[in-house]
Amino acid sequence: MCEFRTFFGNRKSQYEFLKPLTNPMQKLETKLIKLCKKGNQVAQMQVYDKYSQAMFTIACRYLSEEDAKDAMQEGFLKAFRHIDSYKPEATFGAWLKRIIINQCLDVLKKNKLEFEAVEVSELQITNEDDWQFDISITKQDILFAIEQIKEKHRIVVKLYLLEGYDHEEISEILEIPVKTSRTHLRRGKLKLQDLLKQKYNEARY
């Protein structure tokens, strides 16, 4: 058996571009952010060029390519409009990613996606990072299986497993109780494991 993070790495360290930068790159980015706060369009374009592909990839996890592109661009506009609220306690990439994901979720909510009504499960979760599957299952098999689970569960699974958010962060992003986040994750995890088990059994015959 092999753990899910064999493919996706530690949830908190997947995105190198979200980690604190080292000099002189850190100084350059700090300068760019200061210029962006002054409304410098050249600096804004440089920041966009640096992060746009990564943010588009993230947006595509939640929306179609066309909608993801629109959400990403709207997210960048929001980021530049509210860049004065950015504080260096977090990396700029992490701050921007949160805005892009929120923008994607706003699109989904407009399409009537709701998280309020959910029966909170009392199932005990001993280790939420223990996502095991047969070693023959590929990364693409896993990503495909994630797309097959219910949308509410799928979004929580993605936020937790792929984006690296904990339940407190997911609770804030989706405006749901932590227990509800845990329930969606638990149900999504069980369904995902079931789908991967089916895939493994099919591959054997």
Backbone hydrogen bonds, N-H to C=O, Kabsch-Sander energy under -0.5 kcal/mol:
donor,donor_aa,acceptor,acceptor_aa,energy
2,C,133,F,-2.5
4,F,131,W,-2.6
6,T,3,E,-2.1
7,F,4,F,-1.7
8,F,4,F,-1.3
9,G,5,R,-2.3
13,S,10,N,-2.0
14,Q,11,R,-0.6
16,E,14,Q,-0.9
18,L,15,Y,-1.8
19,K,15,Y,-0.5
19,K,16,E,-1.2
25,M,22,T,-1.0
26,Q,22,T,-1.2
28,L,24,P,-2.1
29,E,25,M,-2.7
30,T,26,Q,-2.6
31,K,27,K,-2.2
32,L,28,L,-2.3
33,I,29,E,-2.8
34,K,30,T,-2.0
35,L,31,K,-2.2
36,C,32,L,-2.5
37,K,33,I,-2.1
38,K,34,K,-0.7
38,K,35,L,-0.7
39,G,36,C,-1.8
40,N,35,L,-2.5
41,Q,39,G,-0.6
44,Q,40,N,-1.9
45,M,41,Q,-2.2
46,Q,42,V,-2.0
47,V,43,A,-2.4
48,Y,44,Q,-2.6
49,D,45,M,-2.8
50,K,46,Q,-1.8
51,Y,47,V,-2.0
52,S,48,Y,-2.7
55,M,51,Y,-2.5
56,F,52,S,-2.5
57,T,53,Q,-2.1
58,I,54,A,-1.9
59,A,55,M,-2.5
60,C,56,F,-2.1
61,R,58,I,-1.5
62,Y,59,A,-1.7
63,L,59,A,-1.8
68,A,64,S,-3.3
69,K,65,E,-2.3
70,D,66,E,-1.8
71,A,67,D,-2.8
72,M,68,A,-2.8
73,Q,69,K,-2.3
74,E,70,D,-2.5
75,G,71,A,-2.5
76,F,72,M,-2.3
77,L,73,Q,-2.1
78,K,74,E,-2.4
79,A,75,G,-2.5
80,F,76,F,-2.6
81,R,77,L,-2.1
82,H,78,K,-2.1
83,I,80,F,-0.7
85,S,82,H,-2.1
86,Y,83,I,-1.5
90,A,87,K,-1.6
95,W,91,T,-2.1
96,L,92,F,-2.8
97,K,93,G,-2.5
98,R,94,A,-1.9
99,I,95,W,-1.4
100,I,96,L,-2.4
101,I,97,K,-2.7
102,N,98,R,-2.3
103,Q,99,I,-2.2
104,C,100,I,-2.2
105,L,101,I,-2.6
106,D,102,N,-2.1
107,V,103,Q,-1.7
108,L,104,C,-2.0
109,K,105,L,-2.7
110,K,106,D,-1.8
111,N,107,V,-0.9
111,N,108,L,-0.5
112,K,109,K,-1.6
113,L,108,L,-1.7
114,E,112,K,-0.5
118,V,116,E,-1.0
120,V,118,V,-0.7
126,T,124,Q,-0.7
130,D,127,N,-1.5
131,W,129,D,-1.4
132,Q,130,D,-0.8
133,F,2,C,-1.9
137,I,134,D,-1.9
142,I,138,T,-1.8
143,L,139,K,-2.5
144,F,140,Q,-2.5
145,A,141,D,-2.3
146,I,142,I,-2.3
147,E,143,L,-1.3
148,Q,145,A,-1.4
149,I,145,A,-0.6
149,I,146,I,-1.0
154,R,150,K,-3.3
155,I,151,E,-2.5
156,V,152,K,-1.5
157,V,153,H,-2.8
158,K,154,R,-2.5
159,L,155,I,-2.6
160,Y,156,V,-2.5
161,L,157,V,-3.4
162,L,157,V,-0.6
162,L,158,K,-1.3
163,E,158,K,-2.5
165,Y,159,L,-2.5
170,I,166,D,-2.5
171,S,167,H,-2.6
172,E,168,E,-1.6
173,I,169,E,-2.6
174,L,170,I,-2.9
175,E,171,S,-1.0
176,I,171,S,-1.6
181,S,177,P,-1.9
182,R,178,V,-2.5
183,T,179,K,-2.1
184,H,180,T,-2.5
185,L,181,S,-2.4
186,R,182,R,-2.7
187,R,183,T,-2.7
188,G,184,H,-2.6
189,K,185,L,-2.8
190,L,186,R,-2.3
191,K,187,R,-2.2
192,L,188,G,-2.5
193,Q,189,K,-2.6
194,D,190,L,-1.9
195,L,191,K,-2.5
196,L,192,L,-2.4
197,K,193,Q,-2.0
198,Q,194,D,-2.1
199,K,195,L,-2.2
200,Y,196,L,-2.2
201,N,197,K,-2.4
202,E,198,Q,-2.5
203,A,199,K,-1.9
204,R,200,Y,-1.0
205,Y,201,N,-0.6
205,Y,202,E,-0.9
